[in-house]
Amino acid sequence: MTDVQASAAEAAASQDEVLTDWAAEDGQGQHEDRQQAVSRTRAWRGTGDLNEPLDLSSLSLTALSASILVGLRRLNVDDNQLNSLPETIPVSIQRLYASNRLTSLPELPPGLRRLDAITWQHFAHEAGAADYARFLDRLRGTVN
């Protein structure tokens, strides 16, 4: 095994360990299916096709591990229970489908071509109203 292959194997094992730890964290939502998210992530990695989206939709996820996002170009986390996304979105992300009850967004990568995050807490009396307005301003400037 070459040094490059050994490094890649170590990185994959490290990411796999982080995913396993994330799936076992305390405080998950009642119907949250992180085990299925881990299974889908492993299957996606197994294909080796970075252009295929990783589909983590409809799993009742309340949080995402930043390690899931490593190497992704397209991610679908629609219809979960997310209030926020990880603080760091990799620059490799080009399309992000995150229709949830988001109240804030992290800094968006410059290469992001499409962001669908329409199910916002955007009513005037909601706590997320100001964040929503800022989000729309950032979206107009980022994804044009």
GROMACS elastic network, one bead per residue, 0.5 to 0.9 nm:
[ bonds ]
;  ai    aj funct       b0    kb
    1     4     6  0.81598   500
    1     5     6  0.60751   500
    1     6     6  0.64096   500
    2     5     6  0.51851   500
    2     6     6  0.61684   500
    2     7     6  0.86060   500
    3     6     6  0.50158   500
    3     7     6  0.60899   500
    3     8     6  0.85805   500
    4     7     6  0.51141   500
    4     8     6  0.61806   500
    4     9     6  0.85967   500
    5     8     6  0.50859   500
    5     9     6  0.61150   500
    5    10     6  0.85959   500
    6     9     6  0.50868   500
    6    10     6  0.61611   500
    6    11     6  0.86274   500
    7    10     6  0.50888   500
    7    11     6  0.61537   500
    7    12     6  0.86151   500
    8    11     6  0.51047   500
    8    12     6  0.61693   500
    8    13     6  0.85891   500
    9    12     6  0.51434   500
    9    13     6  0.61414   500
    9    14     6  0.85699   500
   10    13     6  0.50774   500
   10    14     6  0.60811   500
   10    15     6  0.86178   500
   11    14     6  0.50450   500
   11    15     6  0.61597   500
   11    16     6  0.84935   500
   12    15     6  0.51348   500
   12    16     6  0.60336   500
   12    17     6  0.85838   500
   13    16     6  0.50002   500
   13    17     6  0.61717   500
   13    18     6  0.87069   500
   14    17     6  0.51187   500
   14    18     6  0.63320   500
   14    19     6  0.87234   500
   15    18     6  0.50900   500
   15    19     6  0.62225   500
   15    20     6  0.86469   500
   15    67     6  0.63907   500
   15    68     6  0.79737   500
   15    70     6  0.87543   500
   16    19     6  0.50970   500
   16    20     6  0.62056   500
   16    21     6  0.86665   500
   16    38     6  0.86287   500
   16    42     6  0.80676   500
   16    67     6  0.89410   500
   17    20     6  0.50682   500
   17    21     6  0.61882   500
   17    22     6  0.85797   500
   18    21     6  0.51027   500
   18    22     6  0.61035   500
   18    23     6  0.86264   500
   18    65     6  0.82088   500
   18    67     6  0.69520   500
   18    68     6  0.88288   500
   19    22     6  0.50219   500
   19    23     6  0.61617   500
   19    24     6  0.86831   500
   19    38     6  0.63251   500
   19    41     6  0.88375   500
   19    65     6  0.73943   500
   19    67     6  0.71604   500
   19    68     6  0.72107   500
   20    23     6  0.51594   500
   20    24     6  0.63892   500
   20    25     6  0.89029   500
   20    35     6  0.82652   500
   20    38     6  0.73178   500
   21    24     6  0.51435   500
   21    25     6  0.62854   500
   22    25     6  0.52985   500
   22    26     6  0.89682   500
   22    34     6  0.77775   500
   22    38     6  0.88713   500
   22    64     6  0.84116   500
   22    65     6  0.66326   500
   23    26     6  0.88726   500
   23    28     6  0.88959   500
   23    33     6  0.83157   500
   23    34     6  0.50156   500
   23    35     6  0.57670   500
   23    37     6  0.82342   500
   23    38     6  0.71191   500
   24    28     6  0.87968   500
   24    34     6  0.81141   500
   24    35     6  0.83729   500
   25    28     6  0.69737   500
   27    30     6  0.89420   500
   28    31     6  0.82290   500
   28    32     6  0.63003   500
   28    33     6  0.88305   500
   28    34     6  0.86136   500
   28    61     6  0.81151   500
   28    62     6  0.70372   500
   28    63     6  0.84472   500
   29    33     6  0.85853   500
   29    60     6  0.74026   500
   29    61     6  0.73342   500
   29    62     6  0.64931   500
   29    81     6  0.85523   500
   30    33     6  0.88918   500
   30    60     6  0.85515   500
   31    59     6  0.78455   500
   31    60     6  0.60963   500
   31    61     6  0.82932   500
   32    35     6  0.87506   500
   32    59     6  0.59905   500
   32    61     6  0.51472   500
   32    62     6  0.71199   500
   32    80     6  0.86513   500
   32    81     6  0.85755   500
   33    36     6  0.54826   500
   33    37     6  0.66061   500
   33    38     6  0.89633   500
   33    59     6  0.52919   500
   33    60     6  0.64628   500
   33    61     6  0.66344   500
   34    38     6  0.61598   500
   34    39     6  0.85377   500
   34    59     6  0.73357   500
   34    60     6  0.85326   500
   34    61     6  0.68265   500
   35    38     6  0.50951   500
   35    39     6  0.62154   500
   35    40     6  0.86436   500
   36    40     6  0.60647   500
   36    41     6  0.84434   500
   36    56     6  0.83685   500
   36    59     6  0.75141   500
   37    40     6  0.51374   500
   37    41     6  0.60612   500
   37    42     6  0.86049   500
   37    55     6  0.84486   500
   37    56     6  0.58597   500
   37    57     6  0.88018   500
   37    59     6  0.72679   500
   37    61     6  0.85375   500
   38    41     6  0.50121   500
   38    42     6  0.61128   500
   38    43     6  0.85389   500
   38    68     6  0.85491   500
   39    42     6  0.52143   500
   39    43     6  0.61469   500
   39    44     6  0.85437   500
   40    43     6  0.50917   500
   40    44     6  0.60433   500
   40    45     6  0.86048   500
   40    54     6  0.74338   500
   40    55     6  0.72179   500
   40    56     6  0.71596   500
   41    44     6  0.50437   500
   41    45     6  0.61839   500
   41    46     6  0.85334   500
   41    54     6  0.67517   500
   41    55     6  0.81986   500
   41    56     6  0.80913   500
   41    68     6  0.71970   500
   42    45     6  0.51020   500
   42    46     6  0.60941   500
   42    47     6  0.88789   500
   43    47     6  0.65767   500
   44    47     6  0.54341   500
   44    48     6  0.70597   500
   44    49     6  0.76399   500
   44    50     6  0.84697   500
   44    52     6  0.78693   500
   44    53     6  0.81444   500
   44    54     6  0.62516   500
   44    55     6  0.86156   500
   45    48     6  0.53934   500
   45    49     6  0.75662   500
   45    50     6  0.81818   500
   45    54     6  0.89043   500
   46    49     6  0.83229   500
   47    50     6  0.83853   500
   47    52     6  0.87660   500
   48    51     6  0.89733   500
   48    52     6  0.88724   500
   49    52     6  0.56873   500
   49    53     6  0.88314   500
   50    53     6  0.74866   500
   50    54     6  0.88880   500
   50    71     6  0.73766   500
   50    72     6  0.64345   500
   50    73     6  0.63633   500
   50    74     6  0.80082   500
   51    72     6  0.82277   500
   51    73     6  0.63905   500
   51    74     6  0.69952   500
   52    72     6  0.88680   500
   52    73     6  0.79466   500
   52    74     6  0.68547   500
   52    75     6  0.88522   500
   53    72     6  0.77362   500
   53    73     6  0.70825   500
   53    75     6  0.52914   500
   53    76     6  0.68112   500
   53    95     6  0.85038   500
   54    57     6  0.89909   500
   54    72     6  0.75467   500
   54    73     6  0.86134   500
   54    74     6  0.63365   500
   54    76     6  0.61656   500
   54    77     6  0.85360   500
   55    74     6  0.86622   500
   55    75     6  0.62368   500
   55    77     6  0.66174   500
   55    78     6  0.86309   500
   56    59     6  0.65901   500
   56    61     6  0.85137   500
   56    75     6  0.75205   500
   56    76     6  0.57159   500
   56    78     6  0.74740   500
   56    80     6  0.84988   500
   57    60     6  0.81034   500
   57    61     6  0.85339   500
   57    76     6  0.58195   500
   57    79     6  0.57465   500
   57    80     6  0.63772   500
   57    97     6  0.89009   500
   57    98     6  0.85906   500
   58    61     6  0.77935   500
   58    77     6  0.73595   500
   58    78     6  0.64608   500
   58    80     6  0.52465   500
   58    81     6  0.87545   500
   59    77     6  0.84321   500
   59    78     6  0.89976   500
   59    79     6  0.76079   500
   59    80     6  0.58467   500
   59    81     6  0.84164   500
   60    79     6  0.72406   500
   60    81     6  0.52593   500
   60    82     6  0.80574   500
   61    64     6  0.72526   500
   61    77     6  0.84344   500
   61    79     6  0.87556   500
   61    80     6  0.51356   500
   61    81     6  0.54080   500
   61    82     6  0.63388   500
   62    80     6  0.69133   500
   62    83     6  0.72505   500
   62    84     6  0.86007   500
   63    81     6  0.79417   500
   63    82     6  0.60093   500
   63    83     6  0.79869   500
   63    84     6  0.75358   500
   63    85     6  0.73030   500
   63    86     6  0.79587   500
   64    67     6  0.84175   500
   64    68     6  0.72966   500
   64    69     6  0.86297   500
   64    82     6  0.81874   500
   64    84     6  0.87290   500
   64    85     6  0.67045   500
   64    86     6  0.63886   500
   65    68     6  0.55640   500
   65    69     6  0.75269   500
   65    85     6  0.89573   500
   65    86     6  0.69120   500
   66    69     6  0.54684   500
   66    70     6  0.71555   500
   66    85     6  0.86427   500
   66    86     6  0.56670   500
   66    87     6  0.79509   500
   66    88     6  0.70385   500
   66    89     6  0.76340   500
   66    90     6  0.87759   500
   67    70     6  0.54604   500
   68    71     6  0.84247   500
   68    72     6  0.80609   500
   69    72     6  0.54324   500
   69    73     6  0.85401   500
   69    75     6  0.79284   500
   69    86     6  0.89061   500
   69    89     6  0.71642   500
   69    90     6  0.67801   500
   69    92     6  0.89837   500
   69    93     6  0.80885   500
   70    73     6  0.89975   500
   70    89     6  0.86995   500
   70    90     6  0.66433   500
   70    92     6  0.81942   500
   70    93     6  0.89979   500
   71    90     6  0.75858   500
   71    91     6  0.89977   500
   71    92     6  0.63854   500
   71    93     6  0.79165   500
   72    75     6  0.68383   500
   72    90     6  0.77517   500
   72    92     6  0.61515   500
   72    93     6  0.57162   500
   72    94     6  0.83496   500
   73    90     6  0.87537   500
   73    91     6  0.86380   500
   73    92     6  0.53187   500
   73    94     6  0.51386   500
   73    95     6  0.64636   500
   73    96     6  0.83426   500
   73   112     6  0.89555   500
   74    92     6  0.86502   500
   74    93     6  0.59285   500
   74    94     6  0.59702   500
   74    96     6  0.58946   500
   74    97     6  0.81058   500
   75    93     6  0.76620   500
   75    94     6  0.86295   500
   75    95     6  0.64422   500
   75    96     6  0.50734   500
   75    97     6  0.61828   500
   75    98     6  0.81745   500
   76    95     6  0.83167   500
   76    96     6  0.60588   500
   76    98     6  0.62781   500
   76    99     6  0.87704   500
   77    80     6  0.65187   500
   77    82     6  0.85821   500
   77    96     6  0.78669   500
   77    97     6  0.59070   500
   77    99     6  0.71886   500
   77   100     6  0.80414   500
   78    81     6  0.89882   500
   78    97     6  0.58481   500
   78   100     6  0.61338   500
   78   116     6  0.87148   500
   78   117     6  0.81929   500
   79    82     6  0.84466   500
   79    98     6  0.76157   500
   79    99     6  0.60120   500
   79   100     6  0.56519   500
   79   101     6  0.88392   500
   79   119     6  0.89906   500
   80    98     6  0.83909   500
   80    99     6  0.78949   500
   80   100     6  0.59581   500
   80   101     6  0.83524   500
   81   100     6  0.62337   500
   81   101     6  0.67336   500
   81   102     6  0.86653   500
   82    85     6  0.71636   500
   82    98     6  0.84597   500
   82    99     6  0.88059   500
   82   100     6  0.57263   500
   82   101     6  0.60622   500
   82   102     6  0.61705   500
   82   103     6  0.89645   500
   83   100     6  0.69996   500
   83   101     6  0.52973   500
   83   103     6  0.55827   500
   83   104     6  0.72700   500
   83   120     6  0.89420   500
   84    87     6  0.84391   500
   84   100     6  0.86536   500
   84   101     6  0.80073   500
   84   102     6  0.51740   500
   84   103     6  0.63003   500
   84   104     6  0.57129   500
   84   105     6  0.62590   500
   84   106     6  0.80704   500
   85    88     6  0.82115   500
   85    89     6  0.81117   500
   85    98     6  0.86374   500
   85   102     6  0.79074   500
   85   104     6  0.79006   500
   85   105     6  0.64126   500
   85   106     6  0.68023   500
   86    89     6  0.65944   500
   86   105     6  0.85055   500
   86   106     6  0.70432   500
   87   105     6  0.79140   500
   87   106     6  0.51243   500
   87   107     6  0.74349   500
   88   106     6  0.65875   500
   88   107     6  0.71882   500
   88   108     6  0.83679   500
   88   109     6  0.88813   500
   89    92     6  0.83572   500
   89    93     6  0.71574   500
   89   106     6  0.72605   500
   89   107     6  0.73448   500
   89   108     6  0.66361   500
   89   109     6  0.65564   500
   90    93     6  0.58354   500
   90   108     6  0.87111   500
   90   109     6  0.67526   500
   91    94     6  0.79021   500
   91   108     6  0.83343   500
   91   109     6  0.50096   500
   91   110     6  0.69070   500
   91   111     6  0.63469   500
   91   112     6  0.77431   500
   92   109     6  0.79182   500
   92   111     6  0.70733   500
   92   112     6  0.81028   500
   93    96     6  0.70732   500
   93   109     6  0.71972   500
   93   111     6  0.69098   500
   93   112     6  0.59545   500
   93   113     6  0.85197   500
   94   109     6  0.82793   500
   94   110     6  0.88132   500
   94   111     6  0.57241   500
   94   113     6  0.51863   500
   94   114     6  0.65243   500
   94   115     6  0.84449   500
   95   111     6  0.89665   500
   95   112     6  0.60074   500
   95   113     6  0.58745   500
   95   115     6  0.59626   500
   95   116     6  0.83016   500
   96   112     6  0.77961   500
   96   113     6  0.85428   500
   96   114     6  0.62644   500
   96   116     6  0.63649   500
   96   117     6  0.81377   500
   97   114     6  0.79835   500
   97   115     6  0.58982   500
   97   117     6  0.63282   500
   98   101     6  0.89611   500
   98   102     6  0.82965   500
   98   115     6  0.74729   500
   98   116     6  0.58260   500
   98   118     6  0.78114   500
   98   119     6  0.83648   500
   99   102     6  0.78191   500
   99   116     6  0.62284   500
   99   118     6  0.53498   500
   99   119     6  0.50696   500
   99   120     6  0.76498   500
  100   117     6  0.67209   500
  100   118     6  0.74219   500
  100   119     6  0.51446   500
  100   120     6  0.66110   500
  100   121     6  0.89060   500
  101   117     6  0.86138   500
  101   118     6  0.85886   500
  101   119     6  0.55495   500
  101   121     6  0.57434   500
  102   105     6  0.73612   500
  102   117     6  0.76967   500
  102   118     6  0.88307   500
  102   119     6  0.71969   500
  102   120     6  0.53061   500
  102   121     6  0.65319   500
  102   128     6  0.81099   500
  102   132     6  0.86599   500
  103   120     6  0.65316   500
  103   121     6  0.60235   500
  103   122     6  0.82887   500
  103   127     6  0.79164   500
  103   129     6  0.79548   500
  103   131     6  0.63365   500
  103   132     6  0.69088   500
  104   120     6  0.89520   500
  104   128     6  0.72716   500
  104   131     6  0.57115   500
  104   132     6  0.72019   500
  104   135     6  0.75418   500
  105   108     6  0.77093   500
  105   131     6  0.81035   500
  105   132     6  0.89733   500
  105   135     6  0.70928   500
  108   111     6  0.85359   500
  108   112     6  0.71109   500
  108   138     6  0.85873   500
  108   139     6  0.87744   500
  108   142     6  0.77267   500
  109   112     6  0.56510   500
  109   142     6  0.85430   500
  110   113     6  0.83546   500
  110   142     6  0.69544   500
  110   143     6  0.86025   500
  111   142     6  0.88510   500
  111   143     6  0.88740   500
  112   115     6  0.72639   500
  112   142     6  0.76820   500
  112   143     6  0.68847   500
  113   142     6  0.83460   500
  113   143     6  0.58323   500
  113   144     6  0.79925   500
  114   143     6  0.66034   500
  115   118     6  0.89595   500
  115   139     6  0.81733   500
  115   143     6  0.76988   500
  116   119     6  0.88742   500
  117   120     6  0.70307   500
  119   122     6  0.82054   500
  120   123     6  0.84997   500
  120   128     6  0.79245   500
  120   129     6  0.86814   500
  120   132     6  0.69885   500
  121   124     6  0.89066   500
  121   126     6  0.64348   500
  121   127     6  0.76985   500
  121   128     6  0.55108   500
  121   129     6  0.66381   500
  121   132     6  0.73654   500
  122   125     6  0.83511   500
  122   126     6  0.66030   500
  122   127     6  0.84486   500
  122   128     6  0.62077   500
  122   130     6  0.82968   500
  122   131     6  0.84936   500
  122   132     6  0.59398   500
  122   133     6  0.81844   500
  123   126     6  0.53082   500
  123   127     6  0.84625   500
  123   128     6  0.78876   500
  123   129     6  0.60384   500
  124   127     6  0.80775   500
  124   128     6  0.83730   500
  124   129     6  0.55573   500
  124   130     6  0.84014   500
  125   128     6  0.85690   500
  125   129     6  0.72303   500
  126   129     6  0.56916   500
  126   130     6  0.88524   500
  127   130     6  0.74473   500
  127   131     6  0.83427   500
  128   131     6  0.52170   500
  128   132     6  0.60628   500
  128   133     6  0.87746   500
  129   132     6  0.50491   500
  129   133     6  0.63751   500
  129   134     6  0.87791   500
  130   133     6  0.51920   500
  130   134     6  0.63354   500
  130   135     6  0.85345   500
  131   134     6  0.50857   500
  131   135     6  0.59637   500
  131   136     6  0.86645   500
  132   136     6  0.62619   500
  132   137     6  0.87169   500
  133   136     6  0.52313   500
  133   137     6  0.64468   500
  133   138     6  0.87719   500
  134   137     6  0.51127   500
  134   138     6  0.61868   500
  134   139     6  0.84873   500
  135   138     6  0.50825   500
  135   139     6  0.59212   500
  135   140     6  0.85533   500
  136   140     6  0.61509   500
  136   141     6  0.87016   500
  137   140     6  0.52987   500
  137   141     6  0.65298   500
  137   142     6  0.87243   500
  138   141     6  0.51916   500
  138   142     6  0.59426   500
  138   143     6  0.83901   500
  139   142     6  0.50448   500
  139   143     6  0.56722   500
  139   144     6  0.81431   500
  140   143     6  0.59302   500
  140   144     6  0.64162   500
  141   144     6  0.65374   500
